[in-house]
Amino acid sequence: MALVFLALALLALAWPVFAAAGLVFVVIGALALRRDPDILGRASALRRAGWFLAAGAAFTAAAAYGRGLAATTFGLLDPDDGCMLRRPEGYDHRAGASADGSSSMWPLRDTTCGPDLVPGYVNPLVAGSAVLFVALLVVLILAEVRSRPLPAGDAARR
């Protein structure tokens, strides 16, 4: 459990690195598509670009989740300290943190300090990027399997 906490804390700190990696993979995938003028006849170029785009989607999901995690009170032992750091303009030291606030890791939300601290675009972006990543993986694996030649005796079964 400590390893998971450490990984999430590092993700909350390093989310800009994941966002930059996602952008780089998407740009490389787009350049791989653009570089070949006869792209429709080149299945290998499409697969190569697809793998780059899938990696970009995975890094985008991780970066968005890290961004949302960085906005919460995750990892802070005292919720009052977290509220003071995250919402200094509306925090009352005498009243303390809201007793009816809650937080969850998925969907990512944190209402400990009153209104939700997680930006509204985080959860849809994480879900959309994850769905895109899985869809690209399925398409790429199916394309890889279908592109393999069948043995000589199995040609009639196709």
VEXTIPA-814396 format. One line per 10 residues: number of its first residue (from 1); for each residue z, y, x of N, C-alpha, C. Coordinates in steps of 0.05 Angstrom, whole numbers, plus 5000, padded with zeros to 4 digits. Last residue first. Layout:
N
NUM = Z/Y/X/Z/Y/X/Z/Y/X  ...
END
This chain:
158
158 = 4098/4615/4807/4100/4644/4803/4082/4652/4781  4086/4563/4818/4107/4569/4799/4109/4598/4792  4049/4560/4859/4039/4555/4831/4060/4562/4810  4079/4567/4905/4061/4588/4897/4051/4585/4868  4110/4527/4926/4121/4542/4904/4103/4564/4894  4086/4507/4971/4087/4490/4947/4097/4505/4923  4092/4548/5009/4066/4540/5000/4066/4524/4974  4147/4593/4992/4135/4571/5008/4109/4562/4994  4136/4663/4978/4145/4637/4970/4133/4616/4989  4155/4723/5013/4135/4703/5005/4148/4676/4998
148 = 4193/4776/4985/4192/4753/5003/4171/4733/4994  4196/4812/4945/4176/4817/4965/4174/4794/4985  4239/4799/4912/4211/4795/4902/4190/4798/4923  4282/4815/4944/4278/4786/4937/4250/4781/4928  4274/4870/4946/4274/4854/4971/4269/4825/4965  4278/4884/4893/4253/4889/4907/4251/4873/4933  4332/4870/4884/4311/4857/4869/4283/4861/4883  4356/4908/4919/4359/4879/4924/4338/4863/4909  4340/4956/4895/4332/4950/4922/4335/4920/4929  4363/4952/4844/4334/4955/4847/4325/4947/4875
138 = 4418/4950/4858/4406/4928/4843/4375/4929/4846  4424/4999/4886/4429/4973/4900/4415/4950/4885  4414/5036/4845/4396/5034/4869/4400/5008/4884  4458/5024/4812/4430/5021/4802/4411/5018/4825  4501/5039/4845/4498/5011/4836/4470/5006/4826  4490/5094/4852/4492/5076/4875/4488/5047/4867  4492/5112/4799/4467/5115/4814/4467/5096/4838  4547/5103/4789/4526/5089/4773/4499/5090/4787  4569/5138/4827/4575/5109/4829/4554/5093/4813  4551/5187/4807/4543/5178/4834/4547/5148/4838
128 = 4577/5188/4757/4548/5189/4759/4538/5179/4786  4632/5188/4773/4621/5167/4757/4590/5165/4759  4634/5236/4804/4642/5210/4816/4629/5187/4800  4618/5273/4765/4603/5270/4789/4609/5244/4803  4659/5269/4726/4631/5262/4719/4614/5258/4744  4704/5285/4759/4702/5258/4748/4674/5251/4739  4690/5340/4776/4696/5318/4795/4692/5291/4782  4683/5384/4743/4659/5369/4752/4665/5344/4768  4734/5408/4734/4721/5393/4713/4696/5377/4721  4783/5400/4786/4760/5414/4774/4745/5396/4755
118 = 4851/5387/4774/4826/5375/4783/4803/5391/4770  4895/5408/4749/4888/5419/4775/4860/5409/4785  4905/5425/4682/4895/5405/4701/4886/5419/4726  4963/5467/4670/4935/5460/4666/4926/5440/4688  5021/5445/4697/5011/5458/4673/4982/5449/4668  5032/5414/4741/5038/5443/4743/5028/5458/4718  5015/5364/4727/5042/5368/4735/5050/5397/4734  4966/5343/4714/4976/5365/4697/5006/5370/4703  4913/5316/4743/4940/5324/4750/4949/5348/4734  4865/5264/4749/4876/5287/4735/4904/5292/4745
108 = 4813/5219/4752/4830/5236/4768/4839/5261/4752  4817/5165/4708/4803/5188/4717/4823/5207/4731  4852/5150/4766/4826/5148/4753/4829/5148/4723  4902/5169/4779/4883/5167/4801/4854/5162/4790  4941/5219/4745/4929/5192/4747/4908/5192/4768  4999/5253/4721/4976/5251/4739/4966/5223/4738  5032/5302/4679/5027/5275/4688/5003/5276/4708  5085/5341/4647/5060/5338/4662/5057/5309/4672  5132/5352/4622/5113/5335/4608/5086/5332/4622  5160/5386/4656/5170/5359/4652/5150/5341/4638
98 = 5132/5427/4705/5132/5419/4677/5141/5390/4674  5175/5450/4758/5151/5437/4748/5154/5429/4719  5217/5509/4747/5208/5485/4761/5182/5474/4749  5244/5554/4729/5237/5534/4710/5229/5508/4724  5250/5585/4776/5274/5577/4760/5268/5555/4741  5199/5594/4795/5217/5578/4811/5242/5569/4795  5140/5588/4763/5166/5600/4759/5186/5583/4774  5072/5602/4777/5095/5584/4780/5121/5599/4779  5024/5627/4777/5036/5622/4751/5061/5604/4753  5008/5634/4830/5008/5658/4812/5023/5652/4786
88 = 5007/5586/4857/5029/5605/4863/5030/5628/4843  4989/5529/4851/4987/5550/4831/5009/5571/4835  4996/5498/4898/4971/5497/4883/4968/5519/4863  5048/5508/4918/5025/5510/4936/4999/5512/4920  5081/5501/4874/5082/5527/4888/5057/5530/4906  5069/5448/4862/5062/5469/4843/5062/5497/4856  5091/5423/4907/5062/5421/4901/5053/5443/4882  5145/5435/4901/5130/5445/4924/5100/5444/4919  5155/5406/4854/5158/5436/4854/5144/5448/4878  5148/5353/4868/5127/5366/4851/5130/5396/4851
78 = 5157/5329/4931/5170/5345/4911/5149/5359/4894  5119/5301/4963/5143/5288/4953/5156/5303/4930  5050/5297/4960/5073/5315/4963/5097/5302/4949  5009/5263/4946/5021/5261/4973/5044/5279/4978  4976/5306/4902/4978/5279/4913/4990/5280/4941  4968/5349/4869/4993/5348/4884/4998/5321/4897  4897/5364/4878/4921/5355/4863/4946/5357/4880  4854/5375/4909/4863/5396/4890/4888/5389/4876  4841/5329/4936/4852/5351/4951/4863/5373/4933  4819/5300/4895/4844/5291/4905/4858/5314/4921
68 = 4769/5325/4890/4788/5326/4868/4816/5318/4877  4748/5313/4940/4752/5341/4932/4772/5343/4909  4746/5257/4937/4763/5270/4957/4768/5299/4950  4707/5252/4898/4734/5242/4893/4754/5255/4912  4664/5274/4925/4673/5287/4900/4702/5277/4894  4658/5239/4968/4664/5267/4973/4675/5280/4948  4645/5191/4942/4670/5193/4958/4678/5222/4963  4596/5205/4918/4619/5197/4902/4645/5199/4917  4567/5216/4965/4571/5238/4945/4595/5230/4927  4564/5166/4989/4579/5188/5003/4585/5211/4984
58 = 4532/5141/4951/4559/5131/4957/4576/5152/4970  4485/5171/4953/4500/5170/4928/4529/5160/4933  4469/5160/5006/4475/5187/4998/4491/5188/4972  4458/5106/5002/4480/5114/5019/4488/5143/5012  4414/5110/4968/4438/5095/4959/4462/5103/4976  4378/5137/5001/4387/5150/4977/4412/5136/4966  4370/5098/5041/4381/5124/5048/4392/5138/5023  4347/5058/5009/4372/5053/5023/4385/5079/5031  4299/5084/4993/4319/5076/4973/4346/5071/4986  4271/5088/5041/4281/5113/5028/4302/5106/5007
48 = 4260/5033/5046/4275/5048/5067/4287/5073/5055  4230/5023/5001/4255/5009/5004/4272/5024/5025  4185/5055/5011/4201/5060/4988/4229/5047/4990  4166/5031/5058/4175/5059/5059/4192/5066/5035  4152/4981/5037/4173/4982/5057/4183/5011/5060  4110/4991/5003/4135/4982/4991/4158/4985/5012  4060/5031/4999/4078/5023/5020/4106/5016/5009  4028/5053/4961/4020/5027/4972/4039/5016/4993  4051/5101/4950/4051/5082/4929/4043/5054/4939  4045/5133/4996/4071/5121/4990/4070/5099/4969
38 = 4008/5156/5034/4001/5134/5016/4026/5119/5008  4036/5192/5066/4018/5202/5045/4010/5181/5025  4101/5194/5086/4079/5175/5083/4061/5185/5060  4139/5234/5084/4125/5230/5109/4100/5213/5105  4167/5233/5037/4147/5254/5040/4129/5248/5064  4204/5192/5043/4184/5190/5022/4161/5209/5027  4234/5211/5086/4220/5185/5089/4199/5182/5067  4255/5257/5063/4235/5260/5084/4220/5234/5089  4291/5234/5027/4268/5250/5017/4247/5253/5038  4326/5209/5064/4311/5193/5044/4287/5208/5033
28 = 4345/5255/5090/4330/5234/5106/4314/5217/5087  4372/5279/5047/4349/5293/5060/4332/5273/5076  4411/5240/5036/4391/5247/5015/4367/5261/5028  4440/5240/5085/4426/5216/5076/4405/5222/5054  4460/5293/5084/4442/5284/5106/4426/5259/5097  4493/5292/5039/4470/5310/5040/4450/5301/5061  4531/5255/5057/4515/5250/5033/4490/5267/5032  4553/5283/5100/4539/5258/5105/4521/5251/5081  4577/5326/5073/4555/5331/5092/4539/5306/5098  4615/5298/5044/4595/5314/5030/4571/5319/5048
18 = 4647/5277/5085/4632/5259/5067/4610/5273/5052  4667/5325/5104/4651/5308/5122/4634/5288/5106  4697/5344/5061/4673/5359/5069/4655/5343/5088  4740/5306/5059/4719/5305/5039/4694/5322/5047  4785/5299/5091/4758/5298/5104/4736/5298/5084  4831/5301/5060/4828/5320/5081/4799/5322/5091  4825/5259/5024/4830/5286/5013/4826/5308/5035  4819/5217/5060/4796/5225/5043/4800/5253/5032  4871/5215/5080/4849/5222/5098/4824/5231/5083  4896/5198/5033/4904/5223/5046/4882/5233/5065
8 = 4872/5148/5026/4868/5170/5006/4876/5197/5017  4890/5121/5072/4861/5125/5067/4856/5147/5047  4946/5122/5063/4935/5135/5086/4905/5141/5082  4948/5091/5016/4958/5118/5016/4946/5134/5039  4929/5042/5037/4914/5056/5015/4922/5085/5014  4970/5031/5073/4943/5035/5083/4926/5049/5062  5013/5024/5040/5014/5046/5058/4986/5052/5069  5000/4976/5016/5000/5000/5000/5000/5025/5017
END
